Amino acid sequence: MQITDIKVRKLFDEGPMKAIVSVTFDGQLAVHDVKVINARDKFFIVMPSRKNADETYRDIVHPINAQFRNMLEERVIAAYHAEREAAEAEKANAPQTMEEPV
């Protein structure tokens, strides 16, 4: 199974959640709402989940083995960093506008 696309859907500046990402596999299966988290100076991903009646969470989809999880995590986090850099470069290159007093 190959990752054929990673789309960073939303970036966050505040809090431990840094992005929400969609990942496409083999151009045929999309997994939405993968979260990029930064906690304790480490980035990791959290798979989509739902809340159970007992207030616990259960993954809807998840990697079966550590090797695939590591590969998925590395690719998603790399896509997040690339998107963050592109957003910062775009912000730096945006024309500065002066607000006129009212």
Long-range contacts (C-beta under 8 A, 24 or more apart in sequence): 1-25, 1-26, 1-68, 2-26, 3-71, 3-72, 3-75, 6-75, 6-76, 6-79, 8-79, 8-80, 8-83, 11-80, 11-83, 11-84, 11-87, 18-43, 18-80, 18-84, 19-80, 19-83, 19-84, 21-45, 21-76, 21-79, 21-80, 23-72, 23-75, 23-76, 31-61, 34-76, 36-76, 36-77, 36-80, 43-77, 43-80, 44-73, 44-77, 45-72, 45-73, 45-76, 45-77
